[in-house]
Amino acid sequence: MNLVTVIFFLGIVGLTLVVTYVAAKRTSSASDFYTAGGGLKGWQNGLAIAGDYLSAAAFLGVSGAIALTGFDGFFFSVGYVVANLVLLYIIAEPMRNLGRYTLADMLTARFTEKRIRGIAATSTITIVILYMIAQLVGAGALIKLLFGIDYWLAVIIVGVMMTTYVLFGGMTATSWVQIIKACLLLFGTTILAFLVFWKFDFSLMKMFDTISTQHGDQFLVPGIKYTSMIDSVSMMMALVLGTSGLPHILMRFFTVKDAKTARTSISWTTWITAIFFSLTIFLGFGAMHFVGIDVIKAENAAGNTAAPLLAEYLGGNILLSFVAAVAFATILAVVSGLVLTGASAISHDIYGEIIKDGKLTEKQQVLAARIGSISIAVISIILALFAQSLNVSFLVSFAFCIGASANLPVILYTIYWKRFNSNGVIAAMATGLISCLVLGALGPNVWSPVEGAAIFVGDPLVPLSVPAIITIPLGFIAGYLGTVLTSNKAEDAEKIYNEIRVKANTGVAVSEVSHH
Amino acid sequence: MVNVSTVKKPNLTKEKKEVSVKKAKDVSINYDKINHMDSFNKFVRKKNAFLFGTTGIFLFLYILLPILAFTPVLQQKWIGNITGVWVYSAGLFVMTVVLCALYTKMAPKFDQIAADVLREYEQGGAE
């Protein structure tokens, strides 16, 4: 670690702590804590959602994957970008109009039973923990590489930072950390892409010619990593539909005052992600050509350090330090959002609403939220410390799979299907959740005949790395059958659905902004 | 979208008054009545047709990518050394921003219709 790196590193830590300090003064109620009082502006929330998308997996993972496998890596970029449209067209506005703090709040606006809240919270916590372990393990390994500190220490540092932001600054601090990181990341990526494009004389043709002649045509088509069409289709389904079921993304729609602002948010996110993921081509091809596949693989087999290595090649130590610091900020921002989302499910849904029947004072709610944040952080840190030697980056795809198979069917049915009932909710969520975990656990990410390639040695029973192509239809079918095969109909079911339909479509009676 | 406050026009300068209006409106909205209004149902049908129609189209075009990417169609070189998969992917990026712009253009129109529906409900009446 050298002086420039330390300066950038401390700069990020300092800036985010100042933001947290300012945010802490504005965080007094539960609404402040979970949703920043609903007072974020469209562009702010748009940048923050973009921040959630642009995780370390997206920045380092995608550019590395393109560097090592060419087009196979770019599949992810396309998936992340198009996913915005699903959110924009059918999820964002009704979500804003019906919900308060969590996914469970939105579902219980229609089905008031506690078991509905319970299963929604279970799904949220499962997704958050899976996602978080993958992020923390990745973060530990990355910080170890970039700054040369031990894995356990790196995980603890990230853990303490994320807990600090959330504990004191709640959603306001988390959002601003996301916004700062999104701007830095976009800036850093643009510089790298510009320098790469410059080296190719600003000619796309020349860049593709170089890759084709010097590295081979196999990088210009899929087939190095993904050889099966079904497997790729399945993964792409999980990406495009799963985003709309990820609780930490859905929660972001409650931070704005109305559906109109939710719409503006996603509009911003769409543009930012479209620009960012276009640039991943330059980062990937740049790293492949200028750094070299062998050098990248020698440093990290998965290619996660391709972008920092490219930065070092293009701009020396200063650019390397900047990009490393941005990667660090990226990790901090994403895990903070996850802590907050996990805390909302534990403290608001399970403790506040299920155990205490929603009878907590404002002060008790905030206290519960803080205790929940610490609990989820501690659990994740411990799990991440145990998972050190495992390759767990695939857990993120499990999270997308659950989002698409358990949460999305229930969200859509709740908003758009009159006959849907609470048994349908339980059936869809349980089926989606369990099928993703079971089929995923039997898949090639966990089982491989080659020793060391996966967690266990043996043939995978399910040949799909992401089982979404099976589990998404299962989730929808279970929700349908659970509804039509039971006659569980609350007395005022029709009245409630009428209200939901009017609210979702007109935004009438959306709770007002608390303050700011 | 539309908030009832824009319809009811509470006096924003007097906070106390606003609170009482807010309290009153939750009780006073007859959702069943709005839900059975012809204008509301026509609006929802029109809106959903647009939303789900467009969603169906872009999901179809999207999922064609991983299917066609493994066939010669997109594996051929289309422009110089640039293969079909890259051009098609670029097309999906363009589609995304265009449909995003389309939505932001259509949404205010839907807001307007929603506001009209609520106004009609208001005028149609007290129960």
Boltz contact constraints between the chains, C-beta under 6 A:
constraints:
  - contact:
      token1: [A, 71]
      token2: [B, 85]
      max_distance: 6.0
  - contact:
      token1: [A, 78]
      token2: [B, 89]
      max_distance: 6.0
  - contact:
      token1: [A, 78]
      token2: [B, 92]
      max_distance: 6.0
  - contact:
      token1: [A, 81]
      token2: [B, 93]
      max_distance: 6.0
  - contact:
      token1: [A, 81]
      token2: [B, 96]
      max_distance: 6.0
  - contact:
      token1: [A, 82]
      token2: [B, 62]
      max_distance: 6.0
  - contact:
      token1: [A, 82]
      token2: [B, 92]
      max_distance: 6.0
  - contact:
      token1: [A, 82]
      token2: [B, 96]
      max_distance: 6.0
  - contact:
      token1: [A, 85]
      token2: [B, 58]
      max_distance: 6.0
  - contact:
      token1: [A, 85]
      token2: [B, 96]
      max_distance: 6.0
  - contact:
      token1: [A, 85]
      token2: [B, 99]
      max_distance: 6.0
  - contact:
      token1: [A, 88]
      token2: [B, 103]
      max_distance: 6.0
  - contact:
      token1: [A, 89]
      token2: [B, 51]
      max_distance: 6.0
  - contact:
      token1: [A, 89]
      token2: [B, 55]
      max_distance: 6.0
  - contact:
      token1: [A, 90]
      token2: [B, 51]
      max_distance: 6.0
  - contact:
      token1: [A, 90]
      token2: [B, 55]
      max_distance: 6.0
  - contact:
      token1: [A, 205]
      token2: [B, 80]
      max_distance: 6.0
  - contact:
      token1: [A, 208]
      token2: [B, 81]
      max_distance: 6.0
  - contact:
      token1: [A, 208]
      token2: [B, 82]
      max_distance: 6.0
  - contact:
      token1: [A, 209]
      token2: [B, 81]
      max_distance: 6.0
  - contact:
      token1: [A, 212]
      token2: [B, 81]
      max_distance: 6.0
  - contact:
      token1: [A, 220]
      token2: [B, 83]
      max_distance: 6.0
  - contact:
      token1: [A, 221]
      token2: [B, 75]
      max_distance: 6.0
  - contact:
      token1: [A, 221]
      token2: [B, 83]
      max_distance: 6.0
  - contact:
      token1: [A, 221]
      token2: [B, 85]
      max_distance: 6.0
  - contact:
      token1: [A, 222]
      token2: [B, 69]
      max_distance: 6.0
  - contact:
      token1: [A, 229]
      token2: [B, 70]
      max_distance: 6.0
  - contact:
      token1: [A, 232]
      token2: [B, 66]
      max_distance: 6.0
  - contact:
      token1: [A, 233]
      token2: [B, 66]
      max_distance: 6.0
  - contact:
      token1: [A, 236]
      token2: [B, 66]
      max_distance: 6.0
  - contact:
      token1: [A, 259]
      token2: [B, 1]
      max_distance: 6.0
  - contact:
      token1: [A, 263]
      token2: [B, 107]
      max_distance: 6.0
  - contact:
      token1: [A, 267]
      token2: [B, 100]
      max_distance: 6.0
  - contact:
      token1: [A, 267]
      token2: [B, 104]
      max_distance: 6.0
  - contact:
      token1: [A, 270]
      token2: [B, 100]
      max_distance: 6.0
  - contact:
      token1: [A, 274]
      token2: [B, 93]
      max_distance: 6.0
  - contact:
      token1: [A, 274]
      token2: [B, 96]
      max_distance: 6.0
  - contact:
      token1: [A, 274]
      token2: [B, 97]
      max_distance: 6.0
  - contact:
      token1: [A, 498]
      token2: [B, 31]
      max_distance: 6.0
  - contact:
      token1: [A, 498]
      token2: [B, 32]
      max_distance: 6.0
  - contact:
      token1: [A, 498]
      token2: [B, 35]
      max_distance: 6.0
  - contact:
      token1: [A, 499]
      token2: [B, 31]
      max_distance: 6.0
  - contact:
      token1: [A, 501]
      token2: [B, 35]
      max_distance: 6.0
  - contact:
      token1: [A, 502]
      token2: [B, 31]
      max_distance: 6.0
  - contact:
      token1: [A, 502]
      token2: [B, 34]
      max_distance: 6.0
  - contact:
      token1: [A, 502]
      token2: [B, 35]
      max_distance: 6.0
  - contact:
      token1: [A, 505]
      token2: [B, 44]
      max_distance: 6.0
  - contact:
      token1: [A, 506]
      token2: [B, 1]
      max_distance: 6.0
  - contact:
      token1: [A, 506]
      token2: [B, 2]
      max_distance: 6.0
  - contact:
      token1: [A, 506]
      token2: [B, 114]
      max_distance: 6.0
  - contact:
      token1: [A, 507]
      token2: [B, 1]
      max_distance: 6.0
  - contact:
      token1: [A, 507]
      token2: [B, 2]
      max_distance: 6.0
  - contact:
      token1: [A, 508]
      token2: [B, 4]
      max_distance: 6.0
